Amino acid sequence: MALPFYGVLKGTIIDKLDSIEAVKKNPSGKPHYQLKVQTGNQTWRVAINVKSDQDPPNLQVYRDEHYAHPILTQFESFAIGYTHLASQAGTGALDFIKENLFDLSKMVVLPATGGPSGNDLNDIFNVYISHAMSTPGALVYAFGSEWNDNKPDPYFNLTSGHGIHDIHFNQGNEGSHAKDNGEYQDGAFFIYYPDEKKWLAVFMKFQSQIIHVSSSTVSISAALINPKGSDVGKEQVYLMNTGTKAIDLTGWSIADSGKHKDVLGHITLNAGDVYRYTLTGHGAALSNNGGTITLSDKDGHKVDGVSYTAKDAHTEGVVFRFK
């Protein structure tokens, strides 16, 4: 069973409690970094996990203080307040794997507290949230599961408790949490700072959550997204083999943001080589407005994925390098 009330809360942060102060307020609660968010005449609580109740307890985190991804254009349609999202592509719903939101291999393990100065989740979040609270017009976008228990809130003295939680990867769970698994329902939070016109993105997962990552040495290294003249039949994707053995790419596929695919024919990519594949124009297509490119093996397992923005695709005839 997937999360029944998945969506995004967009609003202004007006108060915060780090996990230490939150536990003092509510000793029976689990460690979360708590936000008080205003959306018009409503006030919400956003509960951000900083520690797992399963071993190992520390979370895996990816953060980007200058985040750029084509999915941000979908955020523009979200109104202030809570928006329910259908768990499918094209709605703004998050999927760490299918939407190539970031490089999963770059997630790092961080403790909730007690890390080197400035390098635990409480310290990191304090910087981000304080910056947002002191910046006029800054907005938080919290993706997760809505709750409303109609009970007094123990953290911010709200008369009715409602808010967003599950702000983390919501796939790969085992045991009692397996019921929460589902595609296009991952949690994360973003902050837009209008004075700098930049996005902050924070993605988290529990170490106990399993992601099946291919061990292939083939990756998407570059792409000709915007050829000179007409794009059809001229767009190219560059595949690199960084391993020591040749790889048979027969039956592998390249997919675009809309999941349209080109299936590769009889291609062998030798060790250390780069193969330039020209899209047929009948399957995958690379939008000049930003998008994703996903490489899968013949069994449909994701091997690699990248994203690019409209800015990356702006100049005609330029090969954009990903890695």
C-alpha positions in Angstrom: 0.0 0.0 0.0 1.4 3.4 -1.0 1.2 6.6 1.0 -2.5 7.5 0.9 -2.1 11.3 1.4 1.0 12.2 -0.6 1.5 15.7 -1.6 3.4 19.0 -1.2 3.1 21.8 1.3 4.2 25.3 0.1 4.5 28.1 2.6 6.5 30.4 4.8 8.6 29.1 7.7 7.8 31.1 10.8 9.4 29.0 13.6 11.6 26.0 14.1 12.7 23.5 16.7 15.9 21.4 16.1 15.6 17.7 17.2 17.1 18.4 20.6 14.7 21.1 21.5 11.8 19.1 20.0 12.5 16.2 22.2 12.5 18.5 25.2 9.1 19.7 24.2 7.7 16.2 23.6 9.9 13.5 25.3 7.8 10.7 23.9 8.2 11.8 20.3 10.7 10.5 17.8 13.7 12.7 16.8 12.5 15.1 14.1 13.5 18.6 13.0 10.2 20.6 13.4 9.1 23.5 11.2 6.1 25.8 11.8 4.8 26.8 8.4 2.3 29.5 7.5 0.0 29.2 4.5 -2.4 32.1 4.4 -4.7 31.7 7.4 -3.5 28.1 8.2 -0.5 26.9 10.2 1.1 23.6 9.7 3.9 21.5 11.3 6.5 19.9 9.1 8.3 17.0 10.7 11.6 16.2 9.1 13.3 12.9 10.1 16.9 13.2 11.3 17.3 9.7 12.7 16.0 6.2 12.0 14.4 4.0 14.6 16.1 1.0 12.9 19.8 0.3 12.8 21.9 1.9 11.5 20.3 5.1 12.9 22.0 7.8 10.8 20.4 9.0 7.6 21.9 9.1 4.1 21.6 12.7 2.7 22.1 14.5 -0.5 21.9 18.3 -0.4 22.4 20.9 -3.2 22.5 24.6 -2.3 22.2 25.6 -6.0 19.7 22.9 -7.2 18.7 22.8 -10.9 16.4 20.2 -12.4 13.6 20.4 -15.0 11.1 19.2 -12.3 11.3 22.7 -10.7 9.2 24.1 -13.5 6.3 21.9 -12.3 6.5 23.5 -8.9 5.4 26.8 -10.3 1.8 25.5 -10.5 1.6 24.7 -6.8 -0.6 27.1 -4.9 0.3 28.3 -1.4 -0.9 25.5 1.0 -1.2 21.8 0.6 -1.5 20.2 -2.9 -2.4 16.5 -3.2 -0.2 14.9 -5.9 -1.1 11.8 -7.9 1.8 9.3 -7.7 2.7 9.5 -11.4 5.1 11.2 -13.7 4.3 14.8 -14.8 2.5 15.8 -11.6 5.5 17.2 -9.7 5.5 14.0 -7.6 9.1 13.0 -6.6 10.8 9.7 -7.5 14.5 9.5 -6.6 15.1 6.8 -9.1 12.8 7.3 -12.1 13.2 11.1 -12.3 17.0 11.3 -12.0 16.6 13.9 -9.3 20.3 13.6 -8.2 23.2 11.2 -8.2 22.3 8.5 -5.6 26.0 7.5 -5.3 26.7 11.0 -3.8 24.5 10.5 -0.7 26.5 10.7 2.5 25.7 9.4 6.0 25.2 12.2 8.5 24.3 12.0 12.2 21.4 14.0 13.7 23.6 15.5 16.4 27.2 15.3 17.7 29.0 15.5 14.4 31.9 17.8 13.6 31.0 21.4 14.0 28.5 22.3 11.2 28.3 18.8 9.9 25.3 17.1 11.5 21.7 17.5 10.4 20.7 19.8 13.2 23.6 22.2 12.4 23.0 22.0 8.7 19.2 22.5 8.9 19.7 25.4 11.4 21.7 27.3 8.8 19.2 26.6 5.9 16.1 27.3 8.0 17.4 30.4 9.7 18.4 31.8 6.2 14.8 31.1 5.0 13.2 32.7 8.0 15.3 35.9 7.6 14.7 36.2 3.8 11.5 38.0 2.8 9.5 35.9 0.3 11.4 32.6 0.9 9.2 29.6 0.5 9.5 26.0 1.6 8.2 23.1 -0.5 7.8 20.0 1.8 7.0 16.8 -0.1 5.6 13.9 2.0 2.4 12.5 3.6 -0.2 14.8 5.1 -1.6 14.0 8.5 -4.5 15.6 10.5 -5.2 14.2 13.9 -7.2 17.0 15.4 -5.2 16.9 18.6 -3.3 19.8 20.2 0.2 20.1 18.7 2.9 19.5 21.4 5.6 21.5 19.6 4.1 24.8 18.6 0.9 25.0 20.7 -1.3 24.7 17.6 -4.9 24.0 18.6 -5.2 21.3 15.9 -2.4 19.1 14.8 -1.9 18.8 11.1 1.1 18.8 8.8 3.5 16.8 6.6 5.8 13.9 7.5 7.5 11.0 5.7 9.9 13.6 4.2 12.3 11.0 2.9 12.7 8.2 0.3 9.5 6.1 0.4 10.7 3.0 -1.4 12.9 0.1 -0.6 11.4 -0.5 2.8 11.3 -4.0 4.4 9.4 -5.5 7.3 6.7 -3.4 8.9 7.4 -0.4 6.7 7.1 -2.3 3.4 3.5 -1.2 3.1 4.7 2.3 2.5 6.6 1.5 -0.6 5.5 3.1 -3.9 6.7 4.9 -6.9 6.4 8.7 -7.3 5.8 9.4 -3.6 9.2 10.2 -2.3 9.7 12.9 0.3 12.2 15.8 0.3 12.2 19.5 1.0 13.2 22.5 -1.1 13.6 26.1 -0.2 13.4 28.9 -2.7 15.4 32.1 -1.8 14.1 34.9 -4.1 16.8 37.4 -3.2 19.4 35.0 -4.7 17.0 33.4 -7.1 18.3 30.0 -6.1 16.9 26.6 -4.9 18.1 24.5 -2.0 17.2 20.8 -2.2 17.6 18.2 0.5 16.9 14.5 -0.1 17.2 11.8 2.6 16.8 8.1 3.0 17.2 5.5 5.8 20.2 3.2 5.4 17.9 0.2 5.8 16.0 1.2 2.6 17.3 -0.8 -0.4 18.0 0.8 -3.8 18.9 -1.7 -6.5 21.7 0.1 -8.3 23.3 -1.5 -11.4 27.0 -2.4 -11.1 27.5 -1.7 -14.8 30.5 0.4 -15.9 28.4 2.1 -18.6 27.2 5.6 -18.0 25.7 8.6 -19.9 28.6 11.0 -20.3 27.1 13.7 -22.6 24.4 14.5 -25.1 23.7 16.7 -28.1 20.4 18.0 -26.9 19.8 20.8 -29.3 21.3 20.1 -32.7 21.6 22.9 -35.3 18.4 23.1 -37.3 15.7 20.5 -36.9 16.2 18.2 -33.8 14.5 15.1 -35.2 16.9 12.3 -36.0 20.0 14.4 -35.0 19.9 14.3 -31.2 22.7 12.2 -29.7 23.5 10.5 -26.4 27.1 9.5 -25.6 27.6 6.3 -23.6 31.0 5.7 -21.9 32.4 2.4 -20.6 34.8 3.1 -17.8 35.4 -0.6 -17.0 38.0 -3.1 -18.2 35.7 -5.4 -20.2 33.5 -4.9 -23.3 29.8 -4.6 -22.6 27.1 -5.9 -24.9 24.4 -3.2 -25.2 22.0 -5.2 -27.4 18.5 -4.6 -26.2 19.4 -1.8 -23.9 17.2 1.3 -24.0 17.4 5.1 -23.8 14.3 6.9 -22.4 13.3 10.5 -22.2 11.3 12.3 -19.5 8.0 11.0 -21.0 9.4 7.4 -20.9 9.5 7.2 -24.7 12.3 4.8 -25.6 14.9 4.0 -28.3 16.0 0.4 -28.1 19.6 -0.2 -29.0 20.5 -2.8 -31.6 23.6 -5.0 -31.8 26.2 -2.7 -30.1 29.3 -3.7 -28.2 31.0 -1.0 -26.1 34.6 -1.8 -25.6 36.5 -0.9 -22.4 37.4 2.7 -22.3 35.4 3.6 -25.3 32.6 6.1 -25.9 29.7 5.2 -28.2 27.7 8.1 -29.8 24.1 7.0 -30.3 21.9 9.0 -32.6 18.2 9.0 -31.5 15.9 7.7 -34.2 13.3 10.4 -33.8 10.6 7.7 -33.3 11.2 7.0 -29.6 13.1 9.1 -27.1 13.3 12.8 -27.8 15.3 15.4 -25.9 13.2 18.5 -25.1 15.0 21.8 -25.3 13.0 22.9 -22.3 14.8 20.5 -19.9 14.4 16.9 -19.2 15.9 13.6 -18.2 17.7 10.8 -20.0 17.7 7.2 -18.6 19.7 4.2 -19.7 18.3 0.8 -18.9 19.7 -2.7 -19.6 17.8 -5.4 -21.6 15.9 -6.5 -18.5 14.6 -3.0 -17.9 16.9 -2.3 -14.9 18.1 1.3 -14.6 21.8 1.6 -15.3 22.2 5.3 -15.3 20.2 8.5 -15.4 20.9 12.2 -15.9 18.9 15.5 -16.0 19.4 18.8 -17.8 17.7 22.2 -17.7 16.6 24.5 -20.5 19.7 26.6 -19.9 21.9 23.5 -20.5 20.1 23.0 -23.9 20.0 26.7 -24.9 22.8 26.8 -27.4 22.4 24.9 -30.7 25.1 22.4 -31.7 26.8 22.1 -28.3 27.4 18.7 -26.7 26.5 19.0 -23.0 28.7 17.0 -20.8 27.2 15.3 -17.7 30.3 13.5 -16.3 
